[in-house]
Amino acid sequence: MKKQVLTVSIETAIFLFTASVLAGALNAVAGGATFFTFPVLVWSGLTPLVANVTNMVALFPANVAALPAYRNQLRALGKKIWPPLMIGVIGGTIGAVALLYLGGNLFAALVPYLMGLATLLFATAPALRRLVVRSQRDTGGRGSWAPVAILFVFSLYGGYFGAGLGQIVLAALILNGHEDFHEANALKNGVVSAISLMAVLVYVFSGAVSWPHAAIMVIGATAGGYFGATLSQAVPQYILRILVIAFGVFLTIYYFLEGA
């Protein structure tokens, strides 16, 4: 792919920074930062594919920054940590390669559907987690290849687009037998980081990243994540989730109408 040579005006930089601060704070509390950062990058003038690639690179440091807080839980998992991480590595790599191989035209056409799917997954993830936990208890935790396949499919999705990824990966890990919430949440951060790392490596070497946009959003998202704890004490999480879902519905309708 031809390298992107792009510049950012002062007005756009301020807009990107403000949006990424809000997105970073939101991600630290309720998740769903991509619902805000992706459309902002598109509205700043990037193509949907370049916006998606740049967004993944910009949010990657924030994903990794959460890992040290879970080091005790991750260490306690021992060898059980490796299968989910390898699934994330393989799925994230294939998803990212598929995005670049299939090209920007297909991705642009899929954006309304991807945004709708991401909104649906984000909205239903808590109920899905409860359903999965109940199912695991009812069946005595007896497994099959289905939970592994589901995690792999979610990893593919994460490498290709990834909005709302953390919520659905958490549900998939519970389905794979990690019923302790703190253990599953710690492993979720590891798997999402593995998916993001492989996708970012593929994207960086593709030359598709708009580095001026990415640099601004890395700083903003990191700052927002740092202040996310304050936001969590000021605004109930369920209200933030409702706002994310409502905005996701709005974006889905907007992209469908734009493509009509």
Backbone as CSV, one residue per row, in Angstrom:
resi,resn,N_x,N_y,N_z,CA_x,CA_y,CA_z,C_x,C_y,C_z
1,MET,0.841,-1.197,0.000,0.000,0.000,0.000,0.875,1.245,0.000
2,LYS,0.474,2.228,-0.771,1.235,3.470,-0.858,1.214,4.207,0.467
3,LYS,2.374,4.727,0.863,2.473,5.429,2.144,1.620,6.688,2.128
4,GLN,1.027,6.990,3.282,0.187,8.159,3.435,1.055,9.353,3.858
5,VAL,1.019,10.425,3.079,1.734,11.643,3.434,0.674,12.695,3.753
6,LEU,0.394,12.873,5.032,-0.719,13.699,5.451,-0.260,14.707,6.484
7,THR,-0.939,15.843,6.500,-0.670,16.882,7.485,-1.955,17.166,8.251
8,VAL,-1.808,17.827,9.398,-2.962,18.128,10.241,-2.944,19.614,10.558
9,SER,-4.060,20.291,10.308,-4.153,21.707,10.641,-4.271,21.866,12.146
10,ILE,-4.047,23.100,12.622,-4.140,23.367,14.053,-5.549,23.083,14.563
11,GLU,-6.559,23.507,13.788,-7.948,23.289,14.201,-8.260,21.791,14.304
12,THR,-7.806,21.029,13.310,-8.040,19.589,13.318,-7.297,18.926,14.465
13,ALA,-6.082,19.382,14.729,-5.287,18.815,15.821,-5.990,19.010,17.160
14,ILE,-6.545,20.201,17.391,-7.273,20.475,18.635,-8.499,19.569,18.747
15,PHE,-9.201,19.407,17.624,-10.382,18.557,17.580,-10.022,17.102,17.872
16,LEU,-8.957,16.608,17.232,-8.508,15.234,17.442,-8.073,14.999,18.887
17,PHE,-7.331,15.959,19.424,-6.830,15.818,20.793,-7.979,15.790,21.787
18,THR,-8.933,16.693,21.635,-10.078,16.748,22.548,-10.886,15.460,22.493
19,ALA,-11.140,14.981,21.270,-11.914,13.748,21.097,-11.178,12.553,21.694
20,SER,-9.871,12.503,21.517,-9.109,11.355,22.022,-8.995,11.379,23.548
21,VAL,-8.952,12.565,24.146,-8.961,12.652,25.609,-10.276,12.075,26.157
22,LEU,-11.386,12.486,25.560,-12.687,11.978,25.982,-12.783,10.472,25.755
23,ALA,-12.273,10.012,24.605,-12.323,8.587,24.281,-11.465,7.775,25.238
24,GLY,-10.279,8.292,25.573,-9.398,7.595,26.496,-10.006,7.475,27.875
25,ALA,-10.657,8.547,28.337,-11.330,8.513,29.639,-12.486,7.523,29.620
26,LEU,-13.244,7.527,28.529,-14.366,6.602,28.391,-13.899,5.155,28.377
27,ASN,-12.813,4.897,27.669,-12.298,3.539,27.552,-11.849,3.002,28.908
28,ALA,-11.327,3.881,29.755,-10.862,3.466,31.069,-12.018,3.117,31.999
29,VAL,-13.206,3.621,31.685,-14.353,3.437,32.572,-15.328,2.390,32.027
30,ALA,-15.793,2.594,30.792,-16.856,1.736,30.253,-16.487,1.061,28.949
31,GLY,-15.363,1.434,28.331,-15.017,0.893,27.025,-15.718,1.654,25.915
32,GLY,-15.363,1.324,24.665,-16.045,1.929,23.523,-15.372,3.137,22.925
33,ALA,-14.070,3.308,23.149,-13.374,4.489,22.624,-13.440,4.579,21.109
34,THR,-13.395,3.435,20.434,-13.378,3.436,18.961,-14.636,4.065,18.376
35,PHE,-15.751,4.008,19.096,-16.975,4.628,18.611,-16.796,6.135,18.437
36,PHE,-15.842,6.712,19.142,-15.602,8.150,19.046,-14.383,8.466,18.183
37,THR,-13.322,7.699,18.345,-12.086,8.031,17.633,-12.159,7.713,16.137
38,PHE,-12.795,6.611,15.772,-12.874,6.252,14.350,-13.627,7.301,13.521
39,PRO,-14.853,7.688,13.901,-15.543,8.714,13.095,-14.834,10.056,13.092
40,VAL,-14.172,10.397,14.201,-13.437,11.669,14.237,-12.308,11.653,13.208
41,LEU,-11.620,10.517,13.088,-10.546,10.402,12.100,-11.093,10.473,10.684
42,VAL,-12.259,9.866,10.455,-12.891,9.950,9.129,-13.290,11.388,8.829
43,TRP,-13.902,12.028,9.812,-14.342,13.411,9.617,-13.165,14.378,9.473
44,SER,-11.980,13.968,9.910,-10.803,14.826,9.754,-10.231,14.741,8.335
45,GLY,-10.771,13.833,7.523,-10.342,13.761,6.125,-9.701,12.455,5.702
46,LEU,-9.529,11.500,6.624,-8.917,10.231,6.265,-9.946,9.296,5.621
47,THR,-9.480,8.409,4.763,-10.365,7.386,4.229,-10.727,6.422,5.362
48,PRO,-11.843,5.701,5.245,-12.212,4.771,6.322,-11.119,3.772,6.657
49,LEU,-10.441,3.222,5.647,-9.395,2.237,5.922,-8.234,2.866,6.687
50,VAL,-7.759,4.017,6.224,-6.638,4.691,6.902,-7.056,5.136,8.306
51,ALA,-8.308,5.569,8.454,-8.806,5.948,9.780,-8.809,4.753,10.717
52,ASN,-9.225,3.605,10.218,-9.264,2.397,11.040,-7.870,1.968,11.461
53,VAL,-6.945,1.973,10.520,-5.562,1.594,10.798,-4.928,2.567,11.797
54,THR,-5.104,3.846,11.561,-4.534,4.878,12.434,-5.140,4.803,13.826
55,ASN,-6.423,4.530,13.898,-7.105,4.412,15.184,-6.539,3.262,16.004
56,MET,-6.286,2.124,15.348,-5.732,0.969,16.053,-4.350,1.295,16.623
57,VAL,-3.539,1.964,15.830,-2.191,2.340,16.280,-2.280,3.336,17.433
58,ALA,-3.194,4.295,17.328,-3.310,5.343,18.346,-3.772,4.799,19.691
59,LEU,-4.648,3.797,19.680,-5.194,3.267,20.933,-4.363,2.133,21.516
60,PHE,-3.404,1.625,20.756,-2.610,0.486,21.211,-1.874,0.752,22.527
61,PRO,-1.197,1.904,22.710,-0.505,2.144,23.986,-1.446,2.099,25.184
62,ALA,-2.674,2.592,25.018,-3.633,2.585,26.124,-4.021,1.154,26.489
63,ASN,-4.117,0.273,25.476,-4.441,-1.135,25.751,-3.329,-1.794,26.571
64,VAL,-2.092,-1.550,26.174,-0.950,-2.167,26.846,-0.752,-1.584,28.242
65,ALA,-1.069,-0.294,28.409,-0.846,0.385,29.687,-1.644,-0.244,30.825
66,ALA,-2.724,-0.965,30.489,-3.557,-1.562,31.533,-2.952,-2.855,32.081
67,LEU,-2.001,-3.451,31.360,-1.491,-4.771,31.745,-0.786,-4.802,33.104
68,PRO,0.083,-3.826,33.448,0.771,-3.909,34.746,-0.164,-4.002,35.938
69,ALA,-1.345,-3.410,35.829,-2.299,-3.456,36.938,-2.818,-4.869,37.177
70,TYR,-2.679,-5.738,36.189,-3.192,-7.106,36.299,-2.067,-8.138,36.372
71,ARG,-0.848,-7.696,36.684,0.292,-8.613,36.625,0.141,-9.788,37.595
72,ASN,-0.464,-9.566,38.769,-0.621,-10.659,39.724,-1.587,-11.718,39.201
73,GLN,-2.703,-11.270,38.625,-3.674,-12.216,38.075,-3.098,-12.955,36.870
74,LEU,-2.356,-12.244,36.025,-1.761,-12.879,34.851,-0.704,-13.898,35.266
75,ARG,0.077,-13.562,36.294,1.103,-14.488,36.783,0.447,-15.736,37.375
76,ALA,-0.691,-15.552,38.045,-1.380,-16.682,38.665,-1.961,-17.653,37.638
77,LEU,-2.223,-17.161,36.428,-2.775,-18.021,35.386,-1.773,-19.067,34.916
78,GLY,-0.486,-18.757,35.034,0.547,-19.709,34.622,0.466,-20.041,33.145
79,LYS,0.537,-21.327,32.827,0.538,-21.765,31.433,-0.819,-21.587,30.754
80,LYS,-1.872,-21.383,31.550,-3.208,-21.211,30.961,-3.324,-19.920,30.159
81,ILE,-2.361,-19.030,30.329,-2.414,-17.760,29.622,-2.075,-17.900,28.140
82,TRP,-1.295,-18.942,27.795,-0.738,-19.008,26.445,-1.731,-19.364,25.341
83,PRO,-2.626,-20.338,25.506,-3.561,-20.638,24.405,-4.414,-19.449,23.967
84,PRO,-5.065,-18.704,24.898,-5.828,-17.536,24.459,-4.960,-16.467,23.793
85,LEU,-3.736,-16.268,24.328,-2.851,-15.278,23.722,-2.464,-15.677,22.300
86,MET,-2.181,-16.959,22.076,-1.805,-17.414,20.738,-2.978,-17.296,19.774
87,ILE,-4.177,-17.572,20.261,-5.367,-17.387,19.420,-5.494,-15.916,19.029
88,GLY,-5.261,-15.024,20.001,-5.313,-13.596,19.711,-4.262,-13.158,18.709
89,VAL,-3.050,-13.697,18.849,-1.950,-13.368,17.932,-2.297,-13.802,16.507
90,ILE,-2.758,-15.038,16.355,-3.064,-15.568,15.026,-4.272,-14.851,14.422
91,GLY,-5.349,-14.729,15.208,-6.548,-14.076,14.704,-6.328,-12.610,14.370
92,GLY,-5.606,-11.891,15.257,-5.336,-10.477,15.008,-4.505,-10.261,13.759
93,THR,-3.525,-11.139,13.524,-2.677,-11.028,12.335,-3.483,-11.269,11.066
94,ILE,-4.277,-12.339,11.060,-5.073,-12.656,9.871,-6.098,-11.555,9.590
95,GLY,-6.734,-11.042,10.646,-7.710,-9.978,10.467,-7.104,-8.723,9.875
96,ALA,-5.912,-8.347,10.350,-5.239,-7.148,9.836,-4.795,-7.337,8.390
97,VAL,-4.238,-8.518,8.078,-3.813,-8.807,6.697,-5.024,-8.803,5.771
98,ALA,-6.140,-9.362,6.248,-7.360,-9.394,5.433,-7.846,-7.981,5.124
99,LEU,-7.763,-7.090,6.114,-8.193,-5.702,5.894,-7.400,-5.065,4.762
100,LEU,-6.084,-5.229,4.798,-5.234,-4.594,3.796,-5.345,-5.304,2.449
101,TYR,-5.470,-6.626,2.462,-5.533,-7.399,1.218,-6.844,-7.145,0.472
102,LEU,-7.949,-7.106,1.228,-9.254,-6.909,0.595,-9.473,-5.463,0.177
103,GLY,-8.762,-4.538,0.813,-8.730,-3.164,0.328,-9.745,-2.219,0.944
104,GLY,-9.553,-0.943,0.629,-10.340,0.124,1.221,-11.760,0.205,0.723
105,ASN,-11.998,-0.170,-0.545,-13.357,-0.072,-1.080,-14.315,-1.000,-0.348
106,LEU,-13.870,-2.248,-0.124,-14.714,-3.193,0.594,-14.918,-2.736,2.037
107,PHE,-13.841,-2.276,2.670,-13.966,-1.839,4.064,-14.943,-0.668,4.170
108,ALA,-14.840,0.295,3.248,-15.735,1.450,3.269,-17.191,1.004,3.124
109,ALA,-17.427,0.001,2.265,-18.785,-0.502,2.081,-19.293,-1.228,3.319
110,LEU,-18.365,-1.830,4.086,-18.747,-2.598,5.269,-18.897,-1.745,6.517
111,VAL,-18.431,-0.498,6.493,-18.424,0.341,7.696,-19.790,0.419,8.379
112,PRO,-20.898,0.670,7.651,-22.192,0.714,8.351,-22.521,-0.587,9.063
113,TYR,-22.215,-1.718,8.422,-22.510,-3.023,9.011,-21.589,-3.304,10.200
114,LEU,-20.307,-2.941,10.062,-19.361,-3.135,11.154,-19.737,-2.282,12.363
115,MET,-20.159,-1.038,12.097,-20.553,-0.161,13.196,-21.811,-0.681,13.870
116,GLY,-22.755,-1.179,13.073,-23.965,-1.758,13.642,-23.661,-2.998,14.463
117,LEU,-22.779,-3.863,13.934,-22.389,-5.069,14.662,-21.681,-4.713,15.963
118,ALA,-20.763,-3.740,15.894,-20.024,-3.331,17.090,-20.977,-2.776,18.147
119,THR,-21.958,-1.984,17.723,-22.936,-1.428,18.660,-23.746,-2.538,19.309
120,LEU,-24.176,-3.515,18.499,-24.949,-4.641,19.020,-24.128,-5.455,20.017
121,LEU,-22.873,-5.734,19.670,-22.010,-6.508,20.559,-21.748,-5.761,21.862
122,PHE,-21.509,-4.460,21.750,-21.251,-3.658,22.939,-22.481,-3.627,23.841
123,ALA,-23.663,-3.513,23.237,-24.903,-3.413,24.006,-25.263,-4.724,24.687
124,THR,-24.990,-5.831,24.022,-25.427,-7.132,24.540,-24.348,-7.874,25.314
125,ALA,-23.115,-7.373,25.335,-22.013,-8.094,25.983,-22.277,-8.430,27.455
126,PRO,-22.784,-7.496,28.274,-23.037,-7.867,29.681,-24.037,-9.017,29.814
127,ALA,-25.116,-8.968,29.026,-26.102,-10.058,29.063,-25.482,-11.350,28.557
128,LEU,-24.637,-11.239,27.542,-23.969,-12.420,27.004,-23.062,-13.054,28.060
129,ARG,-22.339,-12.216,28.807,-21.466,-12.742,29.868,-22.277,-13.496,30.913
130,ARG,-23.412,-12.910,31.316,-24.251,-13.575,32.323,-24.793,-14.900,31.790
131,LEU,-25.197,-14.914,30.519,-25.704,-16.131,29.898,-24.625,-17.201,29.831
132,VAL,-23.401,-16.767,29.498,-22.288,-17.704,29.382,-21.955,-18.318,30.732
133,VAL,-21.901,-17.477,31.777,-21.601,-17.978,33.123,-22.663,-18.970,33.568
134,ARG,-23.924,-18.650,33.318,-25.012,-19.554,33.704,-24.914,-20.873,32.947
135,SER,-24.589,-20.789,31.657,-24.465,-21.999,30.842,-23.313,-22.872,31.332
136,GLN,-22.192,-22.233,31.694,-21.043,-22.976,32.194,-21.384,-23.714,33.483
137,ARG,-22.126,-23.053,34.340,-22.502,-23.683,35.608,-23.476,-24.839,35.382
138,ASP,-24.425,-24.650,34.461,-25.430,-25.679,34.204,-24.831,-26.930,33.584
139,THR,-23.777,-26.750,32.777,-23.162,-27.886,32.090,-21.959,-28.432,32.842
140,GLY,-21.671,-27.835,33.995,-20.531,-28.300,34.773,-19.200,-27.953,34.141
141,GLY,-19.195,-26.943,33.222,-17.947,-26.501,32.596,-17.442,-27.415,31.504
142,ARG,-18.285,-28.373,31.029,-17.840,-29.265,29.959,-17.644,-28.460,28.685
143,GLY,-16.500,-28.644,28.043,-16.144,-27.804,26.909,-16.218,-28.524,25.576
144,SER,-15.938,-27.762,24.522,-15.865,-28.273,23.158,-14.978,-27.322,22.388
145,TRP,-14.910,-27.538,21.086,-14.115,-26.640,20.262,-14.836,-25.315,19.993
146,ALA,-16.138,-25.276,20.248,-16.912,-24.064,19.950,-16.382,-22.819,20.669
147,PRO,-16.087,-22.861,21.988,-15.567,-21.664,22.664,-14.250,-21.166,22.067
148,VAL,-13.381,-22.105,21.661,-12.112,-21.720,21.035,-12.369,-21.050,19.700
149,ALA,-13.312,-21.608,18.927,-13.645,-21.039,17.620,-14.223,-19.639,17.763
150,ILE,-15.058,-19.445,18.794,-15.654,-18.128,19.024,-14.577,-17.097,19.348
151,LEU,-13.628,-17.469,20.211,-12.537,-16.554,20.545,-11.708,-16.228,19.309
152,PHE,-11.483,-17.217,18.445,-10.728,-16.990,17.215,-11.456,-16.028,16.287
153,VAL,-12.768,-16.212,16.149,-13.560,-15.316,15.293,-13.518,-13.886,15.828
154,PHE,-13.622,-13.733,17.143,-13.546,-12.400,17.745,-12.156,-11.789,17.529
155,SER,-11.124,-12.629,17.531,-9.764,-12.142,17.284,-9.622,-11.658,15.841
156,LEU,-10.222,-12.394,14.906,-10.237,-11.949,13.503,-10.913,-10.583,13.389
157,TYR,-12.054,-10.467,14.044,-12.797,-9.206,14.046,-11.941,-8.082,14.636
158,GLY,-11.216,-8.399,15.716,-10.378,-7.395,16.354,-9.271,-6.898,15.456
159,GLY,-8.658,-7.783,14.683,-7.616,-7.365,13.755,-8.153,-6.578,12.585
160,TYR,-9.412,-6.843,12.229,-10.014,-6.178,11.069,-10.621,-4.825,11.426
161,PHE,-11.331,-4.758,12.564,-11.982,-3.505,12.960,-11.813,-3.264,14.454
162,GLY,-12.473,-4.044,15.293,-12.160,-4.043,16.712,-12.987,-3.189,17.643
163,ALA,-13.985,-2.443,17.144,-14.804,-1.645,18.056,-15.567,-2.554,19.005
164,GLY,-15.537,-2.238,20.312,-16.228,-3.037,21.312,-15.569,-4.377,21.589
165,LEU,-14.307,-4.531,21.181,-13.625,-5.825,21.254,-13.480,-6.339,22.682
166,GLY,-13.123,-5.465,23.615,-12.866,-5.908,24.980,-14.057,-6.610,25.606
167,GLN,-15.255,-6.085,25.367,-16.458,-6.651,25.967,-16.717,-8.071,25.476
168,ILE,-16.578,-8.299,24.160,-16.909,-9.620,23.616,-15.791,-10.638,23.876
169,VAL,-14.542,-10.187,23.934,-13.444,-11.099,24.282,-13.616,-11.587,25.720
170,LEU,-14.071,-10.704,26.598,-14.309,-11.100,27.985,-15.347,-12.217,28.048
171,ALA,-16.427,-12.065,27.281,-17.459,-13.100,27.245,-16.899,-14.405,26.686
172,ALA,-16.074,-14.316,25.641,-15.490,-15.511,25.030,-14.561,-16.240,26.004
173,LEU,-13.820,-15.485,26.807,-12.904,-16.103,27.773,-13.672,-16.809,28.887
174,ILE,-14.774,-16.220,29.310,-15.622,-16.888,30.303,-16.164,-18.187,29.716
175,LEU,-16.546,-18.139,28.448,-17.031,-19.332,27.763,-15.946,-20.401,27.675
176,ASN,-14.691,-19.983,27.652,-13.569,-20.918,27.586,-13.143,-21.429,28.961
177,GLY,-13.930,-21.110,29.988,-13.684,-21.698,31.297,-13.081,-20.776,32.336
178,HIS,-12.811,-19.518,31.989,-12.243,-18.572,32.959,-13.398,-17.857,33.668
179,GLU,-14.006,-18.537,34.637,-15.228,-18.035,35.267,-14.968,-16.943,36.296
180,ASP,-13.793,-16.940,36.907,-13.463,-15.879,37.859,-13.340,-14.561,37.095
181,PHE,-14.150,-13.564,37.483,-14.215,-12.329,36.707,-12.875,-11.610,36.656
182,HIS,-12.180,-11.518,37.797,-10.908,-10.795,37.828,-9.860,-11.504,36.958
183,GLU,-9.872,-12.831,36.989,-8.965,-13.596,36.141,-9.294,-13.383,34.671
184,ALA,-10.597,-13.467,34.339,-11.022,-13.287,32.947,-10.735,-11.873,32.463
185,ASN,-10.942,-10.873,33.332,-10.717,-9.488,32.935,-9.238,-9.218,32.692
186,ALA,-8.380,-9.805,33.536,-6.937,-9.654,33.345,-6.506,-10.296,32.029
187,LEU,-7.001,-11.508,31.779,-6.643,-12.213,30.549,-7.211,-11.499,29.329
188,LYS,-8.395,-10.904,29.494,-8.994,-10.122,28.397,-8.060,-9.013,27.943
189,ASN,-7.464,-8.300,28.901,-6.526,-7.232,28.545,-5.305,-7.786,27.825
190,GLY,-4.852,-8.971,28.238,-3.723,-9.595,27.554,-4.063,-10.004,26.133
191,VAL,-5.231,-10.598,25.943,-5.643,-11.046,24.604,-5.874,-9.856,23.683
192,VAL,-6.557,-8.823,24.176,-6.799,-7.627,23.360,-5.471,-6.971,22.991
193,SER,-4.524,-6.953,23.915,-3.203,-6.388,23.620,-2.480,-7.214,22.567
194,ALA,-2.622,-8.554,22.640,-1.990,-9.425,21.648,-2.588,-9.201,20.268
195,ILE,-3.918,-9.110,20.202,-4.596,-8.839,18.933,-4.133,-7.491,18.375
196,SER,-4.129,-6.480,19.237,-3.759,-5.124,18.812,-2.306,-5.054,18.369
197,LEU,-1.418,-5.738,19.096,0.005,-5.716,18.760,0.236,-6.253,17.353
198,MET,-0.340,-7.407,17.050,-0.123,-8.001,15.738,-0.737,-7.147,14.636
199,ALA,-1.938,-6.608,14.894,-2.569,-5.741,13.908,-1.728,-4.493,13.664
200,VAL,-1.232,-3.903,14.755,-0.416,-2.684,14.626,0.862,-2.964,13.835
201,LEU,1.517,-4.091,14.095,2.736,-4.439,13.351,2.443,-4.556,11.859
202,VAL,1.344,-5.226,11.528,0.957,-5.356,10.113,0.683,-3.981,9.520
203,TYR,-0.049,-3.155,10.241,-0.417,-1.831,9.727,0.796,-0.918,9.565
204,VAL,1.704,-0.960,10.537,2.885,-0.090,10.471,3.721,-0.400,9.240
205,PHE,3.938,-1.689,8.970,4.745,-2.068,7.812,4.011,-1.888,6.493
206,SER,2.695,-1.695,6.543,1.928,-1.485,5.316,2.075,-0.058,4.796
207,GLY,2.456,0.862,5.677,2.550,2.266,5.285,1.220,2.982,5.267
208,ALA,0.175,2.351,5.853,-1.168,2.927,5.788,-1.483,3.871,6.944
209,VAL,-0.581,3.982,7.911,-0.850,4.789,9.111,-0.612,6.269,8.818
210,SER,-1.543,7.115,9.258,-1.306,8.564,9.225,-0.671,8.947,10.555
211,TRP,0.639,9.080,10.566,1.356,9.294,11.822,1.043,10.620,12.508
212,PRO,0.813,11.720,11.771,0.438,12.957,12.475,-0.849,12.793,13.284
213,HIS,-1.851,12.147,12.691,-3.106,11.903,13.400,-2.879,10.952,14.576
214,ALA,-2.123,9.890,14.341,-1.885,8.888,15.380,-1.162,9.493,16.579
215,ALA,-0.153,10.319,16.328,0.632,10.905,17.421,-0.233,11.780,18.319
216,ILE,-1.087,12.591,17.702,-1.966,13.463,18.484,-2.907,12.633,19.345
217,MET,-3.451,11.572,18.762,-4.443,10.776,19.478,-3.810,9.891,20.550
218,VAL,-2.568,9.459,20.351,-1.869,8.705,21.392,-1.745,9.557,22.658
219,ILE,-1.319,10.801,22.484,-1.153,11.704,23.630,-2.494,11.965,24.304
220,GLY,-3.508,12.252,23.489,-4.823,12.553,24.046,-5.439,11.361,24.754
221,ALA,-5.384,10.171,24.135,-5.987,8.975,24.727,-5.275,8.574,26.009
222,THR,-3.962,8.741,26.033,-3.195,8.420,27.244,-3.578,9.353,28.382
223,ALA,-3.681,10.640,28.081,-4.086,11.611,29.097,-5.504,11.322,29.579
224,GLY,-6.386,10.999,28.634,-7.764,10.697,28.994,-7.865,9.456,29.860
225,GLY,-7.076,8.436,29.536,-7.080,7.218,30.336,-6.618,7.468,31.759
226,TYR,-5.665,8.370,31.907,-5.136,8.686,33.229,-6.216,9.319,34.107
227,PHE,-7.047,10.163,33.484,-8.087,10.849,34.246,-9.407,10.081,34.252
228,GLY,-9.402,8.888,33.673,-10.624,8.103,33.606,-11.172,7.722,34.971
229,ALA,-10.294,7.510,35.943,-10.740,7.136,37.283,-11.606,8.226,37.908
230,THR,-11.239,9.470,37.656,-12.034,10.585,38.169,-13.417,10.589,37.539
231,LEU,-13.455,10.315,36.239,-14.728,10.275,35.533,-15.612,9.159,36.069
232,SER,-14.989,8.028,36.404,-15.760,6.886,36.883,-16.456,7.197,38.207
233,GLN,-15.883,8.093,38.998,-16.485,8.460,40.269,-17.561,9.530,40.095
234,ALA,-17.483,10.273,38.996,-18.425,11.373,38.792,-19.669,10.950,38.017
235,VAL,-19.509,9.980,37.102,-20.621,9.566,36.248,-20.806,8.054,36.347
236,PRO,-22.028,7.581,36.651,-22.278,6.137,36.716,-21.953,5.456,35.389
237,GLN,-21.371,4.237,35.466,-20.937,3.533,34.266,-22.089,3.249,33.318
238,TYR,-23.269,2.930,33.869,-24.385,2.570,32.983,-24.821,3.752,32.122
239,ILE,-24.659,4.968,32.646,-25.003,6.151,31.849,-24.032,6.299,30.682
240,LEU,-22.750,6.083,30.949,-21.759,6.151,29.882,-22.023,5.086,28.826
241,ARG,-22.396,3.877,29.264,-22.700,2.806,28.313,-23.896,3.179,27.434
242,ILE,-24.914,3.763,28.039,-26.092,4.184,27.273,-25.707,5.227,26.232
243,LEU,-24.843,6.171,26.615,-24.391,7.204,25.681,-23.600,6.593,24.531
244,VAL,-22.724,5.620,24.830,-21.945,4.953,23.788,-22.865,4.216,22.827
245,ILE,-23.831,3.481,23.371,-24.762,2.725,22.529,-25.592,3.663,21.653
246,ALA,-26.081,4.758,22.253,-26.870,5.725,21.485,-26.040,6.331,20.356
247,PHE,-24.786,6.660,20.657,-23.917,7.233,19.626,-23.604,6.195,18.554
248,GLY,-23.444,4.928,18.973,-23.216,3.865,18.005,-24.388,3.697,17.058
249,VAL,-25.606,3.777,17.589,-26.811,3.695,16.747,-26.845,4.868,15.777
250,PHE,-26.537,6.061,16.280,-26.499,7.244,15.419,-25.489,7.073,14.290
251,LEU,-24.282,6.594,14.619,-23.249,6.406,13.600,-23.661,5.359,12.569
252,THR,-24.292,4.279,13.043,-24.741,3.236,12.123,-25.728,3.803,11.114
253,ILE,-26.708,4.539,11.595,-27.709,5.151,10.713,-27.036,6.151,9.778
254,TYR,-26.133,6.950,10.332,-25.437,7.971,9.521,-24.664,7.337,8.371
255,TYR,-23.907,6.274,8.660,-23.093,5.637,7.610,-23.970,4.921,6.593
256,PHE,-25.092,4.362,7.035,-26.009,3.731,6.081,-26.600,4.780,5.141
257,LEU,-27.008,5.925,5.702,-27.591,6.986,4.881,-26.541,7.599,3.949
258,GLU,-25.306,7.717,4.450,-24.237,8.286,3.630,-23.925,7.397,2.431
259,GLY,-24.046,6.065,2.637,-23.752,5.140,1.545,-24.924,4.890,0.623
260,ALA,-26.104,5.419,0.999,-27.308,5.155,0.201,-27.288,5.945,-1.114
